[in-house]
């Protein structure tokens, strides 16, 4: 019996697979990105919610964390754009999580 991982590449276009892997890597990289921007503690209070067009939406659990993230927004965006050029991200939007 073949594993799903063996069958999926045959079914799905390789380009689509690479892009979906990139999305996963983007969402999973938040902790590292905040650490590299010297705000590692922010990762425990925020997360990437979605990529909407060319804007990354980040949710935080308190307005204070949004302010801290905004002070590092330029640095975070630069690191994201360098690490994930395939998404052509032009900005980061922050919002309070529900």
CORJOUR-V595677 format. One line per field, one symbol per residue. ss: DSSP state (~ for helix, > for strand, _ for the rest). phi: phi as a letter, one per 40 degrees, with the letter a starting at -180 (. if undefined). burial: # if it has 16 or more other C-alpha atoms within 10 Angstrom, else .. A space follows every 50 residues. Layout:
ss: ???
phi: ???
burial: ???
This chain:
ss: ___~~~~~~~~__~~~~~~~~~~~~~~~_~~~~~~~___~~~~~_>>>>> >>__>>>>>>__~~~~~~~~~_~~~~~~~~~~~_~~~___>>>>>>__
phi: .ccdcccdcccccdcccccccccdcccccdcccccccgbdccccbaacca bbgbbccbbbcadccccccccbdccccccccccbcccfcbabbbaccc
burial: .....................##..#..###.##..#.#..##..###.. #...#######...##..#...#.###.###.....#.#.##.#....
